[in-house]
């Protein structure tokens, strides 16, 4: 909203001056709206980048948490298969059960 204080009748604006003031007010409103939209766009891009970083960190964490036990399981099972570990059948079965998460 734009207001002009006129204290004297001789200071009244002509129709042309009123239109010019209205045009300036509209230009100012468009400029302000453009700035606000630009800031909103920048904030959205920043939020999107932050979200992508969080997703990547989460996936890396989950991947690491899964990879570590899988590597251990694969190592133990490979050793059992190749006969690198000398165990009786009961010990092998117990080891396999522990790798599979069964007690």
N, C-alpha and C positions, 0 to 999 in steps of 0.2 A: 504494500500500500504506500502510495506517495501522497504527501500533503504539502500544499504551499500556503503559507500564511500571508494574506494580503490585508494590510491595515488601512489602506487608503484607496478610495475608488479610482484615483488617477493611476494607481499601480496595477490595475486589473489587466489581465492578459488578454490579448486579442485571440480570436479563434485560431489563427495560424500559430500563435505562440502556444496555445493550449494543445493543439495537435502535435507540435514539436515536442512539448514536454511529455505528452503521452507516448510518443515514439521513443523518446529517451528512456522512459520508465519501462516500456516493453523490452527494449534492448538490454537494459540492466537486468530485468527478470530472466531473460533468455540466457544471459551470461552467467548469472548465479545458478540457474538450473543446470547449465552445462558443467559448471565446476562441481556441483553436488553429484551429478551423474558420473563424472570422471572419478571422483573420490570413491563412489560406490563400486564402480568397476574395478578400481585398484584394490579395494578391500576384498572384493570377491576373488580376484586373482591371487591375492596373498593367502586367503583362506584355502583356496584350492591347492596352492603349493604346499601349505602346511599339512593339509589332509593327505596329500600324496606322500609326503615325508613320513607321516605317521603310519600309513598303510605299508610302506616299504619297511619301516622298522619292525612293524608287527610281523610281516611275512618273514623277514630275516630271523627274527626271534623264534618263531614257530618252526621254521626250517632247521635252525640250529638245534632246537629242543628235540626234533624228530630224528635228525641225522645222527646225533651222538649215540643214542641207544641202538639205532639200526646198524651202525658200523660195528658196535660191540657184538651184536647178535650175529651179524654176517661173519665176523671174524671167528667167533666160537663155533658156529655151524660149519664153516669151511675147514677149520682145524679138525673137527670131529669127522667130517666127511673124508678128509685126506688121511686120517689116521695119525695126525701129528700129536695128538694127545692120547696117552695110554690110560684108558679108564675102563672099568667094568661096565656092563650094560646098565646096572642100576644107577651108577654115577652119571653115565651119559644121559639117561632118561631124566634124572634130576636136573642136570644142567640145561637140557632142552626145555624142560618145563619152566625153569627160572627165566630163560631167554624169552619164552612166550608169555611170561607174566602170570603163570599158574603156580600155585604152591603145592 
